[in-house]
Amino acid sequence: DGDNYKELFGALDNAFLVAYAIGMFISGIFGERLPLRYYLSGGMVLSGLFTALFGLGYFWDIHVLWYFIIMQVCNGLVQTTGWPAVVACVGNWFGKGKRGLIMGIWNSHTSVGNILGSLIAGAWVSSAWGLSFIVPGIIIAAMGIICFFFLVEYPEDVGCSPPLHHDAGGVTSNEKDPEAVTSNEGPLSIVGQSSAGRSDSPKEPAEEPEAISFLGALRIPGVVEFSLCLLFAKLVSYTFLYWLPLYIVNVAHFGAKEAGDLSTLFDVGGILGGIFAGLISDYTGGRATTCCVMLIVAAPMLFLYNYVGQNGIGTSIAMLIVCGALVNGPYALITTAVSADLGTHESLKGNAKALSTVTAIIDGTGSIGAALGPLLAGLISPTGWNNVFYMLIAADVLACLLLARVVVKEVRGWCGCIARKRGSSVQLTESVLDGK
């Protein structure tokens, strides 16, 4: 209740976000080596425990900051078990063909969780705020127990065929991807024997793929670019998540409840954006290009929202949904379909388990941006909200630039495909004419 409550809340937020970012890089390594069912359900139960302990501080009349910071740090660490594990599980079940759309729909649970979390917490925030943490803690712990008994990690565990993770056809990874690693410098050497040895002797059916190392995962083409892109994309997304209600109160002069309700529309846009990005990337085959186009369009839309988005309730609703779709669409695509694609990359040739590690590297790097964004917004906002939006626009542009090399590669692939199709058409025409 002191005058420095903003600084105290900021310390609690950053304790969680920094712990989450650091723990994420370690979490994927364990997730690759432990049964995902045990790993995920254990993390959920522990997350529920630490969340409930945070809320119990209200009923136990605890007023020391270190207690709540410790609970936030522990919660941030155990919650890192979640994302790499769930992406790995979904990636095990669905192949590359419609992965973008399927994961785009599946990823809507993050926005639904944000909305439900706000509503559940808001029910007790004025009367007994401890219940705002205890009730969600009980919910996630209960879901962890359900997960332990019913989660199926692999299709093979229930007699289903594994999905196709790469395009069919007699095209080698070198022909399809000039950056695919085939020398002793790449991931193949990290996870075991040389690529030559693997091509000569097929993997035994009972052989368990070896978990990839951290450096081996970094060498997978595209991991570094998408990780750095997500750093800036998540910076923008989490700045909105933490600061949008306050911005609406200060600029549009709505009440706290109305501002909270309006801010959920940003998550509604995120659901639509994630599905749209997945659908388009499946159709075009260009994950990076889809992200880049949405990030380019997001920059001017953020500028417009800051200047005209508060002119009326209708305008505000429409622009919040559009901005949410453009900002969270690339974020959703990178953390789901892109992570799954890279975790089953052709350069691994099925001989390494990399889904959890790659997802952890990408989301861990993005979580650094998630910690920096709200912190920078807090430092910049006293100089004016315009400067906060300039910072967000600059972050979107940087995220786009970091994908430039991958976008060029995708465009070249499309041009080569068109040229091959034209060549085939010309040959067919000539053969028909010769036959005549």
C-alpha positions in Angstrom: 0.0 0.0 0.0 3.0 2.3 -0.1 3.8 5.0 -2.7 6.4 2.7 -4.3 3.8 0.0 -5.2 4.6 0.3 -8.9 8.3 -0.5 -8.3 7.4 -3.5 -6.1 5.0 -4.9 -8.7 7.7 -4.4 -11.3 10.2 -6.3 -9.2 7.7 -9.2 -8.9 7.0 -9.2 -12.6 10.6 -9.2 -13.6 11.6 -11.8 -11.0 9.2 -14.2 -12.8 10.1 -13.2 -16.3 13.9 -13.4 -15.8 13.6 -16.8 -14.0 11.4 -18.0 -16.9 13.9 -16.8 -19.5 16.9 -18.4 -17.8 15.1 -21.6 -17.0 13.7 -22.1 -20.5 17.2 -22.7 -21.9 17.8 -25.5 -19.4 14.3 -26.9 -19.5 14.4 -28.1 -23.1 17.5 -30.1 -22.4 15.7 -32.0 -19.6 12.5 -32.3 -21.7 14.4 -34.1 -24.4 15.8 -36.7 -22.0 12.9 -37.3 -19.6 9.4 -38.8 -20.4 7.3 -35.8 -21.4 4.3 -37.1 -19.5 6.2 -37.1 -16.2 8.0 -33.9 -17.0 4.9 -31.9 -18.0 2.6 -33.1 -15.2 5.3 -32.6 -12.6 5.9 -29.1 -13.7 2.1 -28.3 -13.7 1.7 -29.6 -10.1 4.7 -27.7 -8.9 3.5 -24.5 -10.7 0.1 -24.9 -8.9 1.9 -25.3 -5.6 4.0 -22.1 -5.9 1.1 -20.1 -7.3 -1.0 -21.2 -4.3 1.8 -20.4 -1.9 2.0 -16.9 -3.3 -1.8 -16.4 -2.6 -1.5 -18.0 0.9 0.8 -15.1 1.7 -2.4 -13.0 2.0 -4.0 -15.4 4.5 -0.8 -15.9 6.4 -0.4 -12.2 6.7 3.1 -12.1 5.1 4.3 -8.7 4.3 8.0 -9.3 3.4 9.0 -8.8 -0.3 11.5 -11.6 -0.4 8.8 -14.3 0.2 6.8 -13.2 -2.9 10.0 -12.8 -5.0 11.1 -16.4 -4.1 7.6 -17.7 -5.0 7.8 -15.8 -8.4 11.3 -17.1 -9.2 10.3 -20.7 -8.3 7.1 -20.4 -10.3 9.0 -19.0 -13.3 11.5 -21.9 -13.2 8.9 -24.7 -13.0 6.6 -23.1 -15.6 9.5 -23.6 -18.2 8.6 -27.3 -18.2 5.4 -26.4 -20.0 6.0 -24.9 -23.4 8.8 -27.1 -24.8 6.9 -30.2 -23.6 3.6 -29.4 -25.1 5.1 -28.3 -28.5 7.1 -31.5 -28.6 4.0 -33.6 -27.9 1.9 -31.8 -30.5 4.8 -32.0 -33.0 5.1 -35.7 -32.4 1.5 -36.2 -33.5 1.2 -33.8 -36.5 3.4 -33.7 -39.6 4.5 -30.8 -41.7 1.6 -30.7 -44.1 -1.1 -28.8 -42.1 1.0 -28.2 -39.0 0.7 -24.4 -39.3 -3.2 -24.4 -39.3 -3.4 -27.1 -36.6 -1.0 -25.5 -34.3 -2.5 -22.1 -35.0 -5.9 -23.3 -33.8 -4.2 -25.2 -30.9 -2.2 -22.2 -29.9 -5.4 -20.2 -29.2 -5.3 -21.8 -25.8 -2.6 -19.2 -24.7 -5.0 -16.3 -25.4 -7.9 -18.1 -23.9 -5.8 -18.7 -20.8 -4.9 -15.0 -20.7 -8.6 -14.1 -20.8 -9.8 -16.7 -18.3 -6.9 -15.9 -16.0 -7.9 -12.2 -15.9 -11.5 -13.1 -15.3 -10.8 -15.6 -12.5 -8.3 -13.3 -10.8 -10.6 -10.4 -11.1 -13.3 -12.2 -9.2 -11.5 -11.9 -5.9 -9.0 -9.1 -6.5 -11.0 -6.6 -4.4 -12.2 -8.9 -1.6 -9.5 -11.5 -1.0 -6.7 -11.2 -3.5 -5.1 -14.4 -2.2 -7.8 -16.5 -3.8 -6.8 -14.9 -7.2 -3.7 -17.1 -7.0 -4.9 -20.1 -5.0 -7.8 -20.9 -7.3 -5.7 -20.9 -10.5 -3.1 -22.9 -8.6 -5.6 -25.6 -7.8 -6.8 -25.6 -11.4 -3.4 -26.2 -13.0 -2.4 -28.8 -10.4 -5.6 -30.7 -11.1 -4.9 -30.5 -14.8 -1.4 -31.8 -14.2 -2.8 -34.9 -12.5 -5.2 -35.5 -15.5 -2.2 -35.0 -17.8 -0.2 -37.6 -16.0 -2.9 -40.3 -16.5 -4.1 -39.5 -20.0 -1.3 -37.8 -22.0 -0.1 -39.9 -25.0 3.4 -38.7 -26.1 3.8 -40.6 -29.4 1.3 -42.0 -31.9 3.2 -45.2 -31.8 2.3 -45.7 -28.2 -1.3 -46.3 -29.2 -0.6 -48.2 -32.5 -0.9 -45.1 -34.8 1.5 -44.4 -37.6 4.0 -41.5 -37.0 3.4 -38.4 -39.1 5.5 -37.3 -42.1 7.8 -34.6 -40.9 9.4 -33.8 -44.3 8.1 -33.5 -47.9 7.9 -36.8 -49.7 9.8 -37.4 -52.9 13.3 -38.4 -53.8 14.8 -35.1 -53.0 17.7 -35.1 -50.6 18.2 -32.6 -47.9 21.1 -31.0 -49.7 19.0 -30.5 -52.8 16.1 -29.0 -50.9 18.1 -27.0 -48.4 21.6 -25.8 -49.3 22.2 -25.1 -45.7 21.4 -28.5 -44.4 24.2 -29.7 -42.3 26.0 -32.8 -43.7 29.5 -32.3 -42.5 31.1 -33.0 -39.1 30.5 -29.4 -38.2 26.7 -29.7 -38.0 24.0 -31.2 -35.7 24.6 -34.7 -37.2 28.0 -34.9 -35.7 26.7 -33.6 -32.3 24.1 -36.3 -31.9 26.2 -39.3 -32.8 27.9 -40.8 -35.9 28.7 -39.1 -39.1 26.1 -38.5 -41.9 27.9 -40.9 -44.2 27.7 -43.7 -41.7 24.0 -43.1 -41.2 23.1 -43.1 -44.9 24.9 -46.5 -45.3 23.2 -48.2 -42.3 19.5 -47.5 -41.7 18.4 -47.0 -38.1 17.1 -50.1 -36.4 13.3 -49.9 -35.5 14.0 -50.4 -31.8 16.8 -47.8 -31.7 16.0 -44.8 -29.6 17.1 -41.5 -31.2 19.7 -39.6 -29.1 18.8 -36.3 -27.6 20.6 -33.4 -29.4 23.0 -31.1 -27.6 22.4 -27.4 -27.0 25.0 -26.4 -29.6 23.8 -29.0 -32.0 20.3 -27.4 -31.9 21.8 -24.0 -32.5 23.4 -25.2 -35.7 20.1 -26.2 -37.2 19.5 -23.7 -40.0 17.0 -21.0 -39.0 17.1 -21.5 -35.2 19.2 -18.5 -34.5 17.2 -16.2 -36.9 13.8 -17.2 -35.6 15.0 -17.0 -32.0 16.3 -13.4 -32.4 13.1 -12.4 -34.3 11.0 -13.8 -31.5 13.0 -11.7 -28.9 11.6 -8.5 -30.5 8.2 -9.9 -31.4 7.6 -11.1 -27.8 8.9 -7.8 -26.5 6.0 -6.1 -28.3 3.4 -8.7 -27.3 4.3 -8.7 -23.5 4.5 -4.9 -23.4 0.9 -4.9 -24.5 0.0 -7.7 -22.1 1.3 -5.7 -19.1 0.8 -2.1 -20.1 -2.3 -2.0 -22.3 -4.9 -1.6 -19.5 -2.9 1.3 -18.0 -2.6 2.9 -21.4 -6.3 2.7 -22.0 -7.0 4.2 -18.6 -4.6 7.1 -19.1 -5.3 7.9 -22.7 -8.9 6.9 -23.3 -9.9 7.7 -19.7 -11.9 4.5 -19.2 -12.4 2.9 -15.8 -10.1 0.1 -14.6 -12.8 -2.6 -15.3 -13.6 -1.3 -18.8 -9.9 -1.0 -19.6 -9.4 -4.6 -18.5 -12.3 -5.8 -20.6 -11.1 -3.9 -23.7 -7.5 -5.2 -23.3 -8.8 -8.8 -23.7 -9.7 -7.9 -27.3 -5.9 -7.8 -28.0 -5.9 -11.6 -27.1 -9.0 -12.2 -29.3 -7.0 -10.7 -32.2 -4.1 -13.0 -31.2 -6.3 -16.0 -31.6 -7.4 -14.9 -35.1 -3.8 -13.9 -36.1 -2.3 -17.2 -35.0 -4.8 -19.2 -37.1 -4.4 -16.9 -40.1 -0.6 -17.0 -39.9 -0.7 -20.8 -39.7 -3.1 -21.2 -42.6 -1.2 -18.8 -44.9 2.2 -20.4 -44.1 0.8 -23.9 -44.8 -0.5 -22.7 -48.2 2.6 -20.8 -49.2 5.3 -22.9 -47.5 6.9 -19.7 -46.3 6.9 -19.4 -42.5 9.4 -16.6 -42.4 7.8 -14.6 -45.2 4.4 -14.9 -43.4 5.9 -13.6 -40.2 7.8 -10.8 -42.0 4.7 -9.5 -43.9 2.6 -9.4 -40.7 5.4 -7.6 -38.8 5.7 -5.0 -41.6 2.0 -4.3 -41.5 1.9 -4.3 -37.7 4.3 -1.3 -37.5 2.0 1.3 -39.2 -1.0 -0.2 -37.4 0.6 0.4 -34.0 1.3 4.0 -35.1 -2.4 4.4 -36.2 -3.7 2.9 -33.0 -1.8 5.3 -30.9 -3.1 8.3 -32.8 -6.7 7.4 -33.7 -7.5 4.2 -31.8 -9.0 6.1 -28.8 -11.4 8.3 -30.9 -14.3 6.0 -30.2 -15.2 2.7 -28.7 -15.9 1.1 -32.1 -12.5 2.3 -33.5 -10.7 1.1 -30.3 -12.3 -2.4 -30.5 -11.5 -2.8 -34.2 -7.9 -1.6 -34.0 -7.2 -3.7 -30.8 -8.3 -6.8 -32.6 -6.3 -6.0 -35.8 -3.2 -5.1 -33.8 -3.5 -8.2 -31.7 -3.7 -10.3 -34.8 -0.7 -8.7 -36.4 1.5 -8.7 -33.3 0.6 -12.1 -31.9 0.3 -13.9 -35.3 4.1 -14.1 -35.9 4.7 -14.8 -32.2 2.3 -17.7 -32.3 3.6 -19.1 -35.6 7.3 -19.0 -34.4 6.6 -20.6 -31.0 4.5 -23.5 -32.5 4.8 -24.5 -36.2 8.3 -23.0 -36.8 9.7 -24.6 -33.6 8.2 -28.0 -34.6 9.6 -27.7 -38.2 13.1 -26.9 -36.9 12.9 -29.6 -34.3 12.3 -32.2 -37.0 14.6 -30.6 -39.5 15.9 -32.6 -42.5 19.5 -32.2 -41.4 18.7 -34.4 -38.4 17.5 -37.2 -40.7 15.3 -38.6 -37.8 18.4 -39.5 -35.8 18.0 -37.0 -33.0 15.4 -35.8 -30.6 15.4 -32.0 -30.9 11.8 -30.8 -30.6 12.0 -29.8 -27.0 15.5 -28.3 -27.1 14.7 -26.2 -30.2 11.4 -25.0 -28.7 13.2 -24.0 -25.5 16.0 -22.1 -27.3 13.5 -20.1 -29.4 11.0 -19.4 -26.6 13.8 -18.8 -24.1 15.3 -16.1 -26.4 11.9 -14.6 -26.8 11.4 -14.6 -23.1 14.3 -12.2 -22.8 12.3 -9.8 -24.9 9.3 -10.5 -22.7 11.3 -9.4 -19.7 12.8 -6.3 -21.4 9.6 -5.0 -23.0 7.6 -4.1 -19.9 10.7 -2.9 -18.2 11.6 -0.5 -21.0 7.9 0.6 -21.2 8.1 1.5 -17.5 11.2 3.6 -18.1 9.9 5.3 -21.2 6.3 5.9 -20.3 7.0 8.9 -18.1 8.3 10.7 -21.2 5.0 10.1 -23.0 3.1 7.2 -24.5 4.2 8.2 -28.0 7.7 7.2 -27.2 6.6 3.8 -25.9 4.9 3.1 -29.3 7.9 4.3 -31.2 9.9 1.7 -29.2 7.4 -1.0 -30.1 7.4 0.0 -33.8 11.3 -0.2 -33.8 11.1 -3.6 -32.2 8.8 -4.9 -34.9 11.1 -3.5 -37.7 14.1 -5.2 -36.1 12.2 -8.5 -35.8 11.4 -8.3 -39.5 15.0 -7.5 -40.5 16.4 -10.5 -38.6 14.3 -12.8 -40.8 15.6 -11.2 -44.0 18.0 -14.0 -44.9 15.4 -16.7 -44.3 12.9 -14.8 -46.4 15.3 -14.4 -49.3 16.0 -18.1 -49.1 12.2 -18.9 -49.2 11.7 -16.5 -52.2 14.5 -18.1 -54.1 13.0 -21.5 -53.4 9.7 -20.3 -54.9 11.4 -18.8 -58.0 13.3 -22.1 -58.5 10.1 -24.0 -58.2 8.4 -21.8 -60.8 11.4 -22.1 -63.1 11.3 -25.9 -62.9 7.5 -26.0 -63.6 8.0 -23.8 -66.6 10.8 -26.0 -67.8 8.6 -29.1 -67.5 5.8 -27.3 -69.4 8.2 -26.4 -72.2 9.6 -30.0 -72.5 6.0 -31.4 -72.6 5.0 -28.9 -75.3 8.1 -29.8 -77.4 7.5 -33.5 -77.0 3.9 -33.1 -78.2 5.0 -31.0 -81.2 7.7 -33.6 -82.0 5.0 -36.3 -81.9 2.9 -34.4 -84.4 
